[in-house]
Structures are given as C-alpha cells and as structure tokens.
Amino acid sequence: MSLVTLSDVLLPARDKGYALAGVVVLGWEDARAYVRAAEAENLPVILQAGPGCRAHTPLPVLAAMFKALAEVASVSVVAHLDHGTALDECQAAIACGFTSVMFDGSRLPLKQNIAETRAVAEMAHAAGVSCEGEIGFVGYASGEASARTSAADAARFASQTGVDAMAVSVGNVHLQTEQAATIDVDAVRAIQAATNVPLVIHGGSGVPGQMRQFLAHNTNVCKFNIGTELRMLFGAALRQSLTAAPEQFDRIALLKAVEAPITEATRPILREIGPA
C-alpha cells in the first residue's frame, strides 16, 4: 500500500472502538518484522523513530526505510517521528517524508507547551502531515516522575494546539520492564469527556494486556506506544540466535533469525487492542 498519516488510521480507530500500536523501531529487522505482523493481522501499523533510534540512524535513512516497507506492504503504514523536541527537528522529519510527527513539549510550562506544539501542528498540517502532542508528563521507570494530565489542561491543550492525537499521563510510565502500571480509568474518561481528540498512551509496554484491551475498546485511547517489551524480546531472540550457532559470524544471518520471533511476538499485541 502506501504511507498514510496518523489521522488516517486513528480517526477510524476512535470511531469504531479500537486502537493501534505505535511500535518503536531501532533498525531494519524489527521494522520489517512489525510490518509483517501487521500484515498477518490485516491492521495498519505505526512505525516510530524515537530519539535513541535517530541518534544511531539519520532521519533520511529512516524515512527511506519506512517508505520502502510501505510501498510493498499490504497494509497502511505511518512513518512517525516520536518525541521530537524542537520545531526544526520536526521540520526536518517532514522534509524527509515522515507522515506524522510528535512534538514533545511536556517538560515545558503549559503556556509554552501549547504555543510550541501549535507551531509544529500548523507546520505539519500545511505539509499534509499529522501532529501528536503531549499534555501532562509521562515519567520514566528509573528517572523522572510523572505529572498527571488534568481534564481541564487537556481540553485547553487540544483546542489551542489543533493536534491530531494527544498523549496523556494517567498512570503510564516509560521504559517499564514489567506490566505494572496502574491506569486511572476515571481520569481517562474525564479527559475524553473534555475533548474528542484521539488519545495516546506512551509507555504501553508497562500497561497490563487486559487494561490495554479495555482502554482500546471502551475509551478514546487509539494508540499505544510499544517499545520496551518488544526490545526485550529482540534481545532474547538475538541471544538465542547467537547461542544456537556459535560458529556463525555473518550479521545478516544472525539478525535475520530474529525477525520471525519478533513478528510472532508482535501479532498478539496488535490483536488484543485491534477491532474486537
């Protein structure tokens, strides 16, 4: 099929009561595995290039990789910049061919977050690209503490920025290695009552599967960012590949052996939050 915007896939998900995965890409092998999993489940897939990935691989390379995968995929693919922290970074991603950008102003004062996110959203929309923003602050398992999202701030943020998707902090935490997050469902419902913008849960790996499924099918949460659990699986599969063939030195052979396990591990994640 082709590259599409975030709105192209999230608005139908919101209206029909399901969610999609924003899968965190670190290289060619996992990106290809995620697309194959999406094809097997017949669901769109959101390929996300986060700060760690971008520090290792230049944006133009990532954009070309996502485009190449989309051109031969049987499902729609979103090329998404995750956690962009400056307008020029989002501008560069758009120029390279990304179809969605997230501007993360969550560490900024509310007024500044709104102003800078609005500037990115206006730039993105002028280029036919979607924009995600974050209100509140989603913390880190071994670092910064979260600042919960209030319904009042969410309503103000959504109306004044014009974002197409809104990441919220409701008990979710980045980089959790166990599904230990306790989601405040009442807070999600209050935010949903204040704005109809599709909601995003960052740190989706730390949210128990049953809760992900509940939120996907009963609220306006339309996107879960999934990174840590799949990165852990990738590491385990690579170690198994190395152990199974200690004489193997060809990196293509070693990494190719990881793709099938990652594809199979991704499929149930997509399925649990997808259409009921």
MITIVEX-122924 format. One record per residue (C-alpha): x, y, z. Coordinates in steps of 0.001 Angstrom, whole numbers. Layout:
N
         u         v         w
         X         Y         Z
...
***
This chain:
276
         u         v         w
         0         0         0
      1484      3364       948
      2460      5745      3703
      -504      7417      5397
      -896      9986      8150
     -1634      9318     11791
     -5108     10826     11409
     -5830      8456      8523
     -5588      5491     10884
     -6526      6923     14298
     -9839      8548     13396
    -11356      5249     12155
     -9950      3546     15267
    -11590      6126     17543
    -14908      5949     15729
    -15008      2136     15662
    -13628      1494     19146
    -10164         4     18796
     -6524      1045     18987
     -3299       617     17049
       282        95     18128
      2970      2682     17648
      5904       286     17545
      9340      1657     18371
     11807       878     15585
     15551       557     16132
     16573      -948     12808
     15646     -2698      9584
     14994     -6118     11090
     12471     -5070     13712
     10755     -2639     11312
     10263     -5417      8782
      9034     -7785     11497
      6454     -5234     12674
      5123     -4710      9159
      4844     -8462      8646
      2941     -8794     11929
       551     -6041     10853
        24     -7730      7510
      -739    -11033      9243
     -3377     -9250     11386
     -4574     -7056      8496
     -4111     -3886     10552
     -2325      -602      9897
       999      -144     11654
      2684      2979     13042
      6470      2764     12697
      8077      5102     15220
     11554      6602     15149
     12394      7707     18674
     15366      9728     19959
     17563      6663     20521
     16956      5397     17013
     17601      8832     15498
     20877      9154     17390
     22042      5952     15697
     20491      6304     12229
     19995      9570     10290
     16436     10745      9629
     16721     10481      5818
     17736      6827      6141
     14824      6061      8450
     12374      7880      6181
     13595      5937      3154
     13384      2664      5072
      9813      3308      6213
      8809      4345      2686
     10374      1233      1165
      8485     -1004      3597
      5211       835      2994
      5466       550      -783
      5400     -3245      -679
      3179     -3717      2395
      -393     -4954      2076
     -1468     -2633      4928
     -1188      1092      5584
      1992      2322      7259
      2513      5534      9231
      6051      6967      9403
      6069      8693     12789
      8686     10843     14498
      8418     10100     18219
      9421     12628     20906
     10637     15439     18702
     11673     18276     20982
     12221     21151     18548
     10362     22637     15600
     13367     22278     13301
     13655     18570     14150
     10002     18034     13212
     10508     20165     10099
     13460     18007      9049
     11399     14834      9510
      8600     16224      7356
     11085     17220      4670
     12426     13644      4664
      8972     12139      4151
      7641     11341      7603
      3837     11451      7602
      3420     12135     11315
      5432     13986     13956
      5156     14111     17706
      6299     17313     19346
      7078     16659     22992
      6771     19866     24990
      5676     18043     28133
      8612     19345     30194
      7687     22945     29336
      5277     25223     31210
      1740     24739     29899
      1553     28048     28031
      4869     27414     26282
      3960     23795     25525
       748     24983     23869
      2493     27687     21835
      5300     25456     20565
      3034     22495     19880
       648     24758     17958
      3542     25988     15785
      4547     22411     14959
       940     21378     14288
       408     24301     11915
      3623     23486     10056
      2716     19796      9859
      -812     20420      8642
       448     22784      5949
      2511     19859      4644
      -357     17346      4908
      1235     15663      7926
      -306     14742     11297
       878     16038     14662
       795     14416     18106
      1394     16389     21287
      1737     15570     24976
       -41     17221     27881
       971     16347     31409
      4224     14429     31621
      4740     10686     31239
      7627      9826     33523
     10291      7143     33357
     10580      3930     35344
     14075      4753     36597
     14048      8510     36285
     11715     11484     36198
      8368     11220     37976
      5124     11677     36065
      2862     14721     36204
      -733     13614     35708
     -2879     15105     32946
     -5911     17069     34101
     -9070     17172     32015
     -9038     20987     32082
     -5471     21177     30763
     -6233     18521     28146
     -9232     20476     26871
     -7217     23689     26666
     -4279     21949     25013
     -6427     20217     22392
     -8418     23297     21453
     -5461     25688     21317
     -2942     23465     19523
     -5047     21667     16935
     -3164     18394     17454
     -4436     15232     15779
     -3551     12996     18739
     -2820     13705     22372
      -518     11746     24660
     -1697     11768     28266
      -293     10802     31651
     -2775      8656     33577
      -533      6181     35390
      1502      5040     32403
      5309      5212     32620
      8065      4941     30011
     10542      2049     29976
      8778      -321     32367
     10088     -3863     32006
      7028     -5354     33713
      3320     -4731     33143
      2969     -2926     36454
      1269       367     35566
     -1999      1224     37296
     -4120      3236     34889
     -6579      5805     36253
     -9597      4954     34096
    -11653      7753     35658
     -9008     10241     34534
     -9144      8828     31003
    -12926      9197     30945
    -12710     12767     32271
    -10210     13697     29559
    -12384     12009     26950
    -15388     13996     28139
    -13403     17216     27722
    -12069     16574     24205
    -12690     14177     21344
     -9070     14102     20157
     -7678     10530     19850
     -5679      9716     22980
     -2255      8081     23134
      -695      6004     25900
      3091      6233     25966
      4829      3526     27954
      2324       977     26672
      4656     -1910     27483
      4053     -1314     31184
       258     -1473     30883
     -1259     -4935     31551
     -2720     -6564     28466
     -6261     -6689     29826
     -6145     -2958     30591
     -4798     -2171     27132
     -7657     -4145     25657
    -10223     -2426     27890
     -8980      1053     27051
     -8816       279     23348
    -12402      -936     23188
    -14065      1352     25725
    -12345      4745     25551
    -10811      7173     23061
     -7351      5705     23603
     -6500      4870     19994
     -2718      4374     20121
      -380      2547     22477
      3342      3135     22122
      5014      -252     22425
      8775      -361     22738
     10333     -1936     25802
      8600     -5316     25705
      9492     -5842     22055
     13059     -4651     22559
     13386     -7172     25375
     12096     -9892     23071
     14508     -8813     20354
     17423     -9092     22781
     16320    -12534     23941
     15852    -13765     20365
     19274    -12450     19346
     20943    -14173     22288
     19227    -17401     21288
     20423    -16951     17715
     23998    -16451     18887
     23849    -19434     21238
     22285    -21744     18667
     25002    -21051     16109
     28208    -20100     17951
     30242    -20501     14773
     28059    -18061     12835
     29668    -14659     12272
     27548    -13239      9472
     25448    -10436     10915
     22749    -10811      8252
     22192    -14430      9169
     22201    -13652     12895
     19772    -10754     12644
     17520    -12392     10073
     16934    -15230     12537
     15388    -12709     14935
     12693    -11462     12550
     10280    -14401     12763
     10188    -14472     16606
      9584    -10720     16712
      6817    -10985     14133
      5068    -13686     16156
      5510    -11753     19421
      4046     -8595     17881
       908    -10194     16447
      -957    -10784     19758
      -189     -7215     20868
     -1772     -5838     17708
     -4676     -8249     18012
     -5555     -7519     21650
     -6059     -3807     21019
     -7367     -4097     17454
    -11000     -4410     16355
    -12952     -6657     18683
***
